[in-house]
Amino acid sequence: MTTATKILSHTGDAKVIKRIFSGEAVVGYAVLGCLVAGTIGIIKAIGMEDVGAAACLLAAVAAFGTVCYIYFRKS
């Protein structure tokens, strides 16, 4: 995704600068990172015991909760 921004140079000419990432793309990458982190937390929690497993599962739930919040909040 690219977005374009118009700016005026010192001579008064309009130049167009293309941005590589828009806000939506950055949020998409953040959501993907949260999903990966949550999945890894669940996988690691399987091999842990007691408090460590509970901490990993809590972090995984928080990561998936962040994804749900981002997608289902009202804009």
Backbone as JSON, one array per atom type, in Angstrom:
{
  "sequence": "MTTATKILSHTGDAKVIKRIFSGEAVVGYAVLGCLVAGTIGIIKAIGMEDVGAAACLLAAVAAFGTVCYIYFRKS",
  "N": [[0.83, -1.17, 0.0], [0.53, 2.18, -0.79], [0.69, 5.62, -0.06], [0.17, 8.97, -1.06], [1.71, 12.13, -0.6], [1.45, 15.56, -0.89], [3.78, 18.13, -1.16], [5.13, 21.43, -0.86], [7.92, 22.76, -2.44], [10.84, 24.79, -1.81], [10.87, 26.47, -3.98], [8.28, 26.71, -4.68], [7.16, 24.78, -6.22], [5.07, 21.93, -6.54], [5.57, 18.83, -5.05], [5.3, 15.31, -5.08], [5.31, 12.94, -2.61], [5.7, 9.58, -2.05], [4.51, 7.36, 0.35], [5.64, 4.4, 1.86], [4.38, 2.76, 3.74], [1.11, 2.79, 4.92], [-1.12, 3.92, 7.54], [-2.92, 1.85, 8.04], [-1.57, -0.41, 7.12], [0.56, -0.61, 8.9], [-0.8, -1.11, 11.29], [-1.87, -3.56, 10.59], [0.47, -5.15, 10.44], [1.19, -5.03, 13.14], [-0.95, -6.38, 14.31], [-0.59, -8.91, 13.19], [1.85, -9.55, 14.41], [1.01, -9.7, 17.1], [-0.71, -11.91, 16.96], [1.11, -13.93, 16.28], [2.77, -13.84, 18.54], [0.94, -14.57, 20.54], [0.31, -17.18, 19.72], [2.81, -18.45, 19.95], [3.15, -18.19, 22.7], [1.13, -19.88, 23.68], [2.02, -22.34, 22.69], [4.49, -22.59, 24.01], [3.59, -22.7, 26.62], [2.55, -25.22, 26.89], [4.65, -26.98, 27.47], [5.47, -26.13, 29.97], [5.38, -25.7, 33.58], [3.05, -25.08, 36.18], [3.3, -21.91, 37.51], [4.75, -20.64, 35.44], [3.48, -21.57, 33.14], [0.95, -20.52, 33.53], [1.52, -17.78, 33.37], [2.4, -17.57, 30.71], [0.07, -18.32, 29.34], [-1.65, -16.29, 30.17], [-0.39, -14.06, 28.99], [-0.71, -14.79, 26.31], [-3.48, -14.72, 26.05], [-3.82, -11.99, 26.47], [-2.51, -10.99, 24.19], [-4.13, -12.01, 22.1], [-6.47, -10.77, 22.86], [-5.81, -8.11, 22.4], [-5.72, -8.09, 19.6], [-8.41, -8.64, 19.03], [-9.57, -6.34, 20.13], [-8.5, -4.33, 18.46], [-9.64, -4.97, 15.97], [-12.43, -5.04, 16.43], [-13.25, -2.7, 17.64], [-15.06, 0.4, 17.83], [-14.88, 2.76, 15.29]],
  "CA": [[0.0, 0.0, 0.0], [1.25, 3.44, -0.77], [-0.1, 6.84, -0.03], [0.92, 10.09, -1.61], [1.62, 13.38, 0.13], [1.91, 16.68, -1.69], [4.46, 19.17, -0.41], [5.64, 22.52, -1.67], [9.35, 22.97, -2.26], [11.2, 26.2, -1.57], [10.59, 27.25, -5.19], [6.84, 26.79, -4.87], [6.7, 23.63, -7.0], [4.46, 20.86, -5.74], [6.18, 17.52, -5.24], [4.52, 14.23, -4.48], [6.13, 11.94, -1.93], [4.93, 8.36, -1.78], [4.86, 6.64, 1.57], [5.6, 2.96, 1.65], [3.41, 2.17, 4.65], [0.03, 3.62, 5.43], [-1.47, 3.57, 8.9], [-3.58, 0.54, 8.06], [-0.56, -1.46, 6.93], [1.32, -0.73, 10.14], [-1.69, -1.79, 12.24], [-1.94, -4.95, 10.14], [1.68, -5.82, 10.88], [1.11, -5.15, 14.6], [-1.91, -7.46, 14.59], [0.08, -10.16, 12.85], [2.82, -9.79, 15.47], [0.28, -10.14, 18.3], [-1.18, -13.27, 16.71], [2.27, -14.82, 16.36], [3.19, -13.89, 19.94], [-0.04, -15.37, 21.27], [0.47, -18.58, 19.34], [4.05, -18.95, 20.56], [2.9, -18.29, 24.14], [0.35, -21.09, 23.93], [2.87, -23.5, 22.42], [5.48, -22.7, 25.08], [2.92, -23.02, 27.87], [2.28, -26.66, 26.94], [5.79, -27.65, 28.08], [5.84, -25.52, 31.25], [4.66, -26.14, 34.77], [2.44, -24.17, 37.15], [3.27, -20.45, 37.37], [5.25, -20.26, 34.12], [2.43, -21.85, 32.16], [-0.12, -19.54, 33.74], [1.99, -16.49, 32.86], [2.39, -17.63, 29.24], [-1.32, -18.32, 28.87], [-2.17, -14.94, 30.4], [0.17, -13.2, 27.95], [-1.33, -15.18, 25.04], [-4.85, -14.17, 26.07], [-3.69, -10.54, 26.29], [-2.16, -10.73, 22.79], [-5.32, -12.22, 21.29], [-7.42, -9.71, 23.23], [-5.4, -6.89, 21.68], [-6.16, -8.26, 18.22], [-9.88, -8.46, 19.01], [-9.86, -4.93, 20.39], [-8.17, -3.54, 17.28], [-10.55, -5.25, 14.88], [-13.84, -4.9, 16.73], [-13.59, -1.44, 18.27], [-15.8, 1.32, 16.98], [-14.0, 3.81, 14.77]],
  "C": [[0.88, 1.24, 0.0], [0.26, 4.58, -0.69], [0.78, 7.95, -0.54], [0.67, 11.34, -0.78], [2.18, 14.47, -0.76], [2.6, 17.69, -0.77], [4.92, 20.25, -1.38], [7.13, 22.69, -1.38], [9.62, 24.45, -2.04], [10.97, 27.08, -2.8], [9.1, 27.37, -5.47], [6.28, 25.65, -5.71], [6.11, 22.57, -6.07], [5.14, 19.54, -6.08], [5.3, 16.5, -4.53], [5.49, 13.21, -3.89], [5.24, 10.74, -1.65], [5.44, 7.71, -0.51], [4.71, 5.15, 1.31], [4.51, 2.33, 2.49], [2.34, 3.19, 5.02], [-0.26, 3.19, 6.85], [-2.1, 2.2, 9.02], [-2.58, -0.6, 7.92], [0.22, -1.69, 8.21], [0.49, -1.45, 11.2], [-1.82, -3.27, 11.86], [-0.72, -5.75, 10.57], [1.69, -6.01, 12.4], [0.16, -6.27, 15.0], [-1.29, -8.81, 14.29], [1.11, -10.53, 13.91], [2.16, -10.27, 16.75], [-0.23, -11.56, 18.14], [-0.03, -14.28, 16.83], [2.73, -14.96, 17.82], [2.23, -14.72, 20.78], [0.08, -16.85, 20.98], [1.72, -19.19, 19.97], [3.87, -19.1, 22.07], [2.12, -19.54, 24.49], [1.21, -22.33, 23.73], [3.9, -23.69, 23.54], [4.83, -23.11, 26.39], [2.64, -24.51, 28.01], [3.41, -27.4, 27.67], [6.18, -27.11, 29.44], [5.01, -26.09, 32.39], [4.16, -24.94, 35.56], [2.48, -22.69, 36.77], [3.73, -19.99, 35.99], [4.2, -20.47, 33.05], [1.3, -20.85, 32.3], [0.26, -18.18, 33.19], [1.97, -16.47, 31.33], [0.96, -17.6, 28.7], [-1.96, -16.96, 29.07], [-1.67, -13.96, 29.33], [-0.45, -13.52, 26.58], [-2.75, -14.63, 24.95], [-4.8, -12.66, 25.87], [-3.37, -10.19, 24.83], [-3.37, -10.92, 21.89], [-6.4, -11.19, 21.61], [-7.1, -8.39, 22.55], [-5.86, -6.94, 20.23], [-7.67, -8.04, 18.11], [-10.26, -7.01, 19.23], [-9.61, -4.08, 19.14], [-9.19, -3.74, 16.18], [-12.01, -4.93, 15.18], [-14.21, -3.6, 17.43], [-14.35, -0.55, 17.29], [-14.88, 2.45, 16.55], [-14.65, 5.17, 14.89]]
}
